[in-house]
């Protein structure tokens, strides 16, 4: 009887060990499958969040994304494109992470949202010499030609507020072209943040005093990291959890401080 009882206990121990072993094997297989996923991270030239310097992508959001993908143990590649192309890739291709993207009502169902990296505040800018351009409210901007990056959230914002693509704004690939067109008088207004305009002025060898900030254009929502909807839920969940850990550990905040941003 005693031997029988011992045998039953031993059998149960073996069963428990076998179950635990199977669980471990499944976990290893699951994380191996996740690790095999390659993430394509796409962005645009939008300093200080993401921009190319000396042939290398850098910036606040770039550093956050690199940390996120390394900590999530994903293989990845990262490239900068005109915004319309980056946005198209993120809408059509699995495993595409797009940043720095404004989270708006129109985009809400188009992506999986990983985490917020910054508040979103855009202004209208004009040449300081154009004293004839006076804006007191958004409606006043309809009198002038506005340069807008194609596919940018600013384009949707203006359309939603009664602006016409043909009459009120000119669509361009990026804000470097916008600023050049502003200097040539081909547009009269462009949108930007204080930090992005300062960077573009430096890039083109301009004095910041040549460009003047006008009224606030957008003060709503946040800038995010987002994944294409074709991406597997397991990959998305892993990145969301990793980003939450980075926020909890103040890592995102510390990276933001390097670029004089608040998070």
C-alpha positions in Angstrom: 0.0 0.0 0.0 2.8 2.3 1.0 4.6 1.6 -2.3 1.4 2.2 -4.2 0.9 5.6 -2.6 4.5 6.5 -3.3 4.1 5.5 -6.9 1.0 7.6 -7.3 2.8 10.7 -5.8 5.7 10.0 -8.1 3.4 9.7 -11.1 1.7 13.0 -10.2 5.1 14.7 -9.9 6.0 13.4 -13.3 2.8 14.7 -14.8 3.2 18.1 -13.2 6.8 18.3 -14.5 5.7 17.2 -17.9 3.0 19.9 -18.0 5.4 22.5 -16.9 8.0 21.3 -19.4 5.4 21.5 -22.2 4.4 25.1 -21.1 8.1 26.1 -21.1 8.6 24.6 -24.6 5.5 26.4 -25.9 6.7 29.7 -24.4 10.1 29.3 -26.0 8.5 28.5 -29.3 6.2 31.5 -29.0 9.0 34.0 -28.3 11.1 32.4 -31.0 8.3 33.1 -33.5 8.0 36.7 -32.2 11.7 37.2 -32.5 11.6 36.0 -36.1 9.3 38.9 -37.0 11.1 41.8 -38.7 9.7 45.2 -38.1 9.9 47.9 -40.8 10.0 51.3 -39.0 9.1 54.3 -41.3 9.1 58.0 -40.6 9.7 61.4 -42.2 12.0 64.4 -41.8 10.3 66.1 -38.8 12.9 67.4 -36.3 13.4 67.2 -33.4 11.4 64.0 -33.5 12.9 62.3 -36.6 15.5 63.7 -39.0 18.6 62.7 -40.9 22.0 64.2 -39.8 25.3 63.2 -41.4 23.5 60.5 -43.3 22.0 58.9 -40.1 18.5 58.9 -38.8 18.3 60.5 -35.4 16.0 62.5 -33.1 13.8 62.0 -30.0 11.3 59.5 -31.6 14.0 57.6 -33.4 15.8 57.0 -30.1 12.5 55.9 -28.5 11.7 53.5 -31.4 15.2 52.0 -31.3 15.0 51.3 -27.6 11.5 49.9 -28.0 12.5 47.5 -30.8 15.7 46.4 -29.1 13.9 45.8 -25.8 11.2 43.9 -27.6 13.9 41.7 -29.2 12.7 42.4 -32.8 14.9 42.5 -35.8 14.2 45.8 -37.6 15.2 48.3 -40.2 14.4 52.0 -40.2 14.0 54.5 -43.1 12.8 58.0 -43.7 10.4 58.7 -46.6 8.1 61.5 -47.8 5.2 61.3 -45.4 2.6 60.2 -48.0 4.8 57.1 -48.9 5.5 56.2 -45.2 1.7 56.5 -44.4 0.8 54.3 -47.4 3.3 51.6 -46.4 1.8 51.6 -42.8 -1.7 51.2 -44.2 -0.9 48.3 -46.6 2.0 46.2 -45.2 2.3 43.9 -42.1 4.8 44.7 -39.4 5.2 48.4 -40.2 5.7 50.8 -37.3 5.1 54.4 -38.3 6.2 57.5 -36.3 5.9 60.3 -35.3 2.1 60.2 -36.2 -0.7 62.4 -34.9 -3.5 60.3 -33.4 -6.7 61.8 -34.8 -10.3 60.6 -35.0 -10.0 59.9 -38.7 -7.0 57.7 -38.2 -8.1 55.9 -35.0 -9.3 52.7 -36.6 -6.5 52.6 -39.2 -3.7 51.6 -36.8 -2.8 49.8 -33.6 -1.6 52.6 -31.3 1.6 51.7 -29.3 2.3 54.7 -27.2 2.3 58.5 -27.0 5.6 60.4 -27.4 4.6 64.0 -27.3 1.8 66.6 -27.1 0.8 68.1 -30.5 1.0 71.8 -31.0 1.3 73.4 -34.5 1.5 77.0 -35.5 1.2 78.9 -38.8 4.5 80.5 -39.9 5.2 83.2 -42.4 8.2 85.4 -43.6 8.9 88.1 -41.1 9.1 90.6 -43.9 5.4 89.8 -44.9 3.9 92.4 -42.6 0.8 92.4 -44.9 -0.1 88.9 -43.7 -2.3 89.2 -40.6 -4.0 86.3 -38.9 -6.3 86.7 -35.9 -8.2 83.4 -36.4 -8.1 80.2 -38.4 -10.6 81.6 -41.0 -8.1 84.4 -41.9 -5.7 81.8 -43.3 -8.1 81.1 -46.2 -6.9 84.4 -47.8 -3.4 82.9 -48.3 -1.7 80.0 -49.9 -0.6 77.4 -47.3 2.1 74.8 -47.8 1.2 71.4 -46.4 3.0 68.0 -46.5 1.0 65.6 -48.5 -0.9 63.1 -46.3 -0.1 65.0 -43.1 -2.7 65.4 -40.4 -2.6 69.2 -41.1 -4.1 68.5 -44.5 -7.0 66.6 -43.0 -7.4 69.4 -40.4 -7.6 72.1 -43.0 -10.1 70.2 -45.2 -12.2 69.5 -42.2 -12.3 73.2 -41.5 -13.5 74.3 -44.9 -10.2 74.8 -46.7 -9.8 73.7 -50.3 -6.8 71.8 -51.6 -6.9 73.8 -54.9 -7.6 77.3 -53.6 -6.1 77.4 -50.1 -3.1 75.1 -49.9 -0.3 73.5 -51.8 0.7 69.9 -51.2 4.4 69.1 -51.0 6.5 66.0 -50.1 8.0 67.6 -46.9 8.6 70.8 -44.9 12.1 71.5 -46.3 10.4 72.1 -49.7 7.7 74.1 -47.8 10.3 76.4 -46.3 12.1 76.9 -49.7 8.7 77.8 -51.3 8.0 80.2 -48.5 11.3 82.0 -49.2 10.5 82.2 -52.9 7.0 83.6 -52.3 5.3 80.6 -53.9 3.4 80.0 -50.6 2.6 82.5 -47.9 2.1 80.2 -44.8 3.3 76.9 -43.6 2.7 74.9 -40.4 5.3 73.7 -37.9 6.4 73.5 -34.3 8.9 76.0 -32.8 11.6 73.3 -32.7 11.0 72.0 -36.2 11.1 75.5 -37.8 14.3 76.3 -35.9 15.9 73.1 -37.2 14.8 73.7 -40.8 16.1 77.3 -40.7 19.5 75.9 -39.5 19.5 73.3 -42.2 18.9 75.9 -45.0 21.3 78.4 -43.4 18.6 80.9 -42.5 18.3 83.2 -39.5 15.3 82.2 -37.3 14.4 85.9 -37.3 13.5 85.6 -41.0 10.6 83.3 -40.2 7.8 84.6 -37.9 5.3 82.5 -35.8 1.7 83.5 -36.3 -1.4 82.0 -34.7 -1.8 78.6 -33.2 -3.1 76.2 -35.8 -3.6 72.9 -33.8 -3.4 72.4 -30.1 -5.0 68.9 -29.7 -4.1 65.3 -29.5 -0.7 63.7 -29.2 2.0 62.3 -31.4 2.2 58.5 -31.3 4.0 55.4 -32.4 1.6 53.1 -34.4 1.6 49.7 -36.1 -0.1 48.7 -39.3 -3.4 46.8 -38.8 -2.0 43.8 -40.7 0.4 43.1 -37.9 -0.3 40.2 -35.6 -1.9 41.0 -32.2 1.0 39.2 -30.4 3.6 41.5 -31.9 1.4 44.6 -31.1 0.8 43.5 -27.5 4.5 42.8 -26.9 5.4 46.3 -28.1 2.7 48.0 -26.1 3.8 46.2 -23.0 7.5 47.1 -23.7 6.6 50.8 -24.3 4.6 50.8 -21.0 7.7 49.5 -19.2 9.8 52.2 -20.8 7.4 54.9 -19.6 7.2 53.4 -16.1 11.0 53.4 -15.9 11.1 57.0 -17.0 13.2 56.1 -20.1 10.9 57.9 -22.5 11.0 61.0 -20.3 14.8 60.9 -20.1 15.1 60.7 -23.9 12.7 63.6 -24.3 14.8 65.8 -22.0 17.8 65.4 -24.3 15.8 67.1 -27.0 14.4 69.8 -24.7 11.0 68.2 -24.9 8.6 67.4 -22.1 6.9 64.0 -21.8 
